[in-house]
Amino acid sequence: TFWIMTTMFTVSIGSSFGVYTVMPLYLVSEMGMDRGWANAIIGLSRTFGIVVLFISGFITDRFGPKQALTLFLTATAIFTLLLGLIQGAAITPVWIFLQAASTACLFPVGFTLLSLIFPAHLRSLAVSLVILVGFFLGGGVIPSAIGHWAEAFSFSSGFLLLGVFFMAMLPLFLRIATRLN
């Protein structure tokens, strides 16, 4: 259970901070955007994610963690895939906004699952360790992997692979959520 939750937070952090970390380089080098415009798009997209946090909590409470996790992880995977698949000056910013919003939604459901899975006497330790390892992998390894992949191939194909990876993780995460129902 611990490692599945760590993987879930690795995916959550990797889809949020990991993609965010490489996004300026992707927009400038691969998409040919002006650096100032690229930074403006990225900054604005992250503020949109803050707004949807409330919606995410509502959906998690209303429909349960399993359905919320399915919705948010599927949306994150699709928007990450679309970042690599369909590009253009007009559509790429839309994917960036939607991808940032969907990744923000993963955190409330993730913390809900953490609080439901671990007993009260282990909860603080579990949260600390899950976030520590998840941030190390999601915020460190994933952006580095995307960067190495982009150097050999392209950022677009890296986002495609990342989206496929996120979608492939859904059955694993649903296994934990199913135990709660």
Secondary structure in CASP SS format (residue, H / E / C, confidence):
PFRMAT SS
TARGET T0000
AUTHOR 0000-0000-0000
METHOD secondary structure of the structure
MODEL  1
T C 1.00
F H 1.00
W H 1.00
I H 1.00
M H 1.00
T H 1.00
T H 1.00
M H 1.00
F H 1.00
T H 1.00
V H 1.00
S H 1.00
I H 1.00
G H 1.00
S H 1.00
S H 1.00
F H 1.00
G H 1.00
V H 1.00
Y H 1.00
T H 1.00
V H 1.00
M H 1.00
P H 1.00
L H 1.00
Y H 1.00
L H 1.00
V H 1.00
S H 1.00
E H 1.00
M C 1.00
G C 1.00
M C 1.00
D C 1.00
R H 1.00
G H 1.00
W H 1.00
A H 1.00
N H 1.00
A H 1.00
I H 1.00
I H 1.00
G H 1.00
L H 1.00
S H 1.00
R H 1.00
T H 1.00
F H 1.00
G H 1.00
I H 1.00
V H 1.00
V H 1.00
L H 1.00
F H 1.00
I H 1.00
S H 1.00
G H 1.00
F H 1.00
I H 1.00
T H 1.00
D H 1.00
R H 1.00
F H 1.00
G C 1.00
P H 1.00
K H 1.00
Q H 1.00
A H 1.00
L H 1.00
T H 1.00
L H 1.00
F H 1.00
L H 1.00
T H 1.00
A H 1.00
T H 1.00
A H 1.00
I H 1.00
F H 1.00
T H 1.00
L H 1.00
L H 1.00
L H 1.00
G H 1.00
L H 1.00
I C 1.00
Q C 1.00
G C 1.00
A C 1.00
A C 1.00
I H 1.00
T H 1.00
P H 1.00
V H 1.00
W H 1.00
I H 1.00
F H 1.00
L H 1.00
Q H 1.00
A H 1.00
A H 1.00
S H 1.00
T H 1.00
A H 1.00
C H 1.00
L H 1.00
F H 1.00
P H 1.00
V H 1.00
G H 1.00
F H 1.00
T H 1.00
L H 1.00
L H 1.00
S H 1.00
L H 1.00
I H 1.00
F C 1.00
P C 1.00
A H 1.00
H H 1.00
L H 1.00
R H 1.00
S H 1.00
L H 1.00
A H 1.00
V H 1.00
S H 1.00
L H 1.00
V H 1.00
I H 1.00
L H 1.00
V H 1.00
G H 1.00
F H 1.00
F H 1.00
L H 1.00
G H 1.00
G H 1.00
G H 1.00
V H 1.00
I H 1.00
P H 1.00
S H 1.00
A H 1.00
I H 1.00
G H 1.00
H H 1.00
W H 1.00
A H 1.00
E H 1.00
A H 1.00
F C 1.00
S C 1.00
F H 1.00
S H 1.00
S H 1.00
G H 1.00
F H 1.00
L H 1.00
L H 1.00
L H 1.00
G H 1.00
V H 1.00
F H 1.00
F H 1.00
M H 1.00
A H 1.00
M H 1.00
L H 1.00
P H 1.00
L H 1.00
F H 1.00
L H 1.00
R H 1.00
I H 1.00
A H 1.00
T H 1.00
R H 1.00
L H 1.00
N C 1.00
END
